Amino acid sequence: GESVGVGKKIRLSRIIDPRDGRCVMFAADHNFLVGPIKGLENVESSLKLAFKGRLDAVMLSPGQAKRLSYMFGSRGSPGLVVRGDWANCFRERIYALPTRKVQEVIVSDPKDLVSLGASGAVFYFFTGYGDENDENRHYQRLVYFLKKCREVELPCLVTVIPMGERVTGANFVSLLETGVRMAVDAGADMLEVPYTQDDDTFKRIVNAAKGVPVLCAGGPKAARLR
């Protein structure tokens, strides 16, 4: 693989602990994607609560990253990972304007994310669109965004999710594996993927990542704060 520049290496160390290669990241960018949601109505107070745990990084929208930048300037504060795109596909029936067709657009320039103090960027890559041209356009946007990230030594986490009209239970793992390979080949520095519900199939996904760190997305709701 290509050699990692010193700037990128330092920023990556703020996200993935270089001592054990692990990362606990708190995703607090959902309001940006679907509107206010329970538990994240006030991102600032949610973060203050989450900071009591041992977080490596926090994922925020560009606007929240700017507003809450003061929370990331102290020694020992988590790394800041800022979203570079927006998507409509998480608006299910319970939300206003439920999704009819998957859409995804670039909203940030990596250079601006560096100015915000970001240690990393995060960007979606979906496979399974009904129209293959939509998937092609999305991949072109991903390739372009990753190129811009490389220019400013900003690590990029790519969230790979099968998401579209052609996704089924039968092809989910294969689509995820394909998306992971495409993201790695485009230059992703880290990957975030949904758990496949099975260790053997998840090993396939990790193998497809060719050594790029894989983070597991989501997880069941905890019964209480620990």
N, C-alpha and C positions, 0 to 999 in steps of 0.2 A: 504494500500500500504506500501512498504518498507520505512523506515525512510531515509531521505535525509541527507548525511554527510555534515559536516560544509563547507568543501572545495567546494562541488557541490552547496551548498546553496549560498555561496558568489559569485561564478561564474555565477549562474543563475540570481542573482540580477543585474549583469552587462548587461544582455540581456533583461530580462522581468522586467519592473519597478515594484518593490514590493509594491509601493504606490497604483497603480491602476490595476496591473496585465496585463498591455498592453505592446506592443512592435511594434516599427516601425523599420524594418530591410531593409537595402539596399543590394540587391543581386548583387554583382559585380564579380561573378565567371563564367559568361557565356562564356568568351573568352576561358577558360580552356576546355569547353565542345564542342564548335562549331568552335573555331577560332575567329579572330578579328571581332567584330560587330560594327555597327554604334552607336556612342555615348559612346562606351567603348574602343575606340582604345588606349587611354591613360588612364589606370585605375587610376593612381596617380592624374591627373588633374580632372577626374570625381569625385573622392572621395573628393577632396578639395572643389568642388562645392557642393556636397551632404552634406558635413559637416556643411554648412551654415544653413541647416535645423535642425530639432530636431530629430536626429537619436538616437535610442537605441543601434543598433548593425549593423555591416557590415559583409557580407558573402564574403569570398575570397578563392581562390585556395591556396594551401600550398606555392607555389613559390611566388605569389604576397604578401602573408602574411609576408613572410621573407623579401622581398624587401621593403615593405612599413611599416615595424614594427614601424618605428619612429613616424608614425601618430597615434599610439594607446597608447603611453606612457605618455600622459599628463592627468592631472586631468580633468574629464568631457568628455574625449574622448569616443566614442562609444565602446561597447564590440566587440571583434573580434571573429567571428565564421568562422571556417576553414573547408573546404570540405575534407571529408575522402575517397570519392570514385569518380570515373569518369564514365561517361556513354556516349554512342554514339547516343542515340535515338533522340536528338534534332537537328540533322543534316538533315534538310528537303531538298527538291530539289534544293533550291537556294544555298546550300553549296557544296563545293567539297566533294566527296565521300558521297552521301546521304545514310542514314541508310537503310540497307536491313533486318537486324535482330538486335533486342535489345540486347545490351551487357552492362555489368556493372562490374567494378573491384574495389577492395580496393587499394588506392594509399597512404594512410597515416596510421601510427600507432598513436593512441591517445596520447601515451607518448610523441611522437615528437611534436604533436600539443600543448601540455601543455608547452613544451620547447619554442615554438614560441610565447607564451604569450596568447594563445587562451582562451577565456572565455567559448567557446563551440565548438562542432563539428557539422557538418551537413552531412547527409547520405541519399541516395535515397532508397525507396522501391517501386518497380513496381509490379502491378498485371495485369494479362491479357496476359502473354506470350503465344505464340502458343504452345510451348513445356513446359509441366508442370515441367519437370526436371529443366528447366532454372529458373522457379520461386522458386523451392525448393532450388537450389544452391544460388540464391539471398537472400532468407530468412536466410539460414545458414550463409552467410556473414554478414547480418545485426545483427543476434544474436551474432556472434563472435565479431563484432565491438563494440556493446553495452556492452558486457562483459568487453572488454578492456577499454572502457570509464569509467565503474564503478570502475575499479581497480585504476584509477588515479583521481577519483572524477570530471570527465569532463562531463558536461551536453551534451546531444546529441539531436539535432533537426532532426527528421526523416521526409523527404519530401515524402509523399505518393501520387502516381499518377497512375491511370490506364493507362498502356502503353504497347501495344502489339497487336498481331494479333487477339486476341479474344475480344478486347474492341469494344463495339458498343454504340450508343446513348442510347439504351434501358437498357443496363446493367451497364452504367458508375457509377451511384450513388451506386448501390449495390456492385460493385467492389471496389469503394472508401471506403465504409463502412467496407467491409471485410479487406482491407489493413490497415485501421486505427486500427481496433481491433487487427490485427496481430502485428502491430508495438507497440501498447500499451502493449500487452502481452509479447513482447520481451524486454520491458524496456525503451521505448522512454521517454525522459524527456519533449519534446515539439514536436508538429506536425506542418507541413506546408502542406496545402492541397489546391487544386484549388477550387474556388467558384463554387457551383453547379448550379448557376443562379436562385436559388429559395430558399427562406428563410426556407420553411418547410423541404425540403430535406437536407439543410445545418444543420438544428437542429438535424436531424438523425445522421449526421457525428459527430457533437459536442457531442451528447449523447454516441456515440460509443467510444469516446475518454476517457470516464470514469474519467473526471476531469483533464486529462492531457491538458495543454494549447494548443489551436489551433490557428495557424497563417494562414491568408488567403494569398495564393500565387498570385503574379502578380496583374494586374489591368489595366484599360484603360490608354492610353498615355495622359498625361496632355497637354493642348494646349500651356501652357507657364510655366516658372518657377514662383513659388509663393513666 
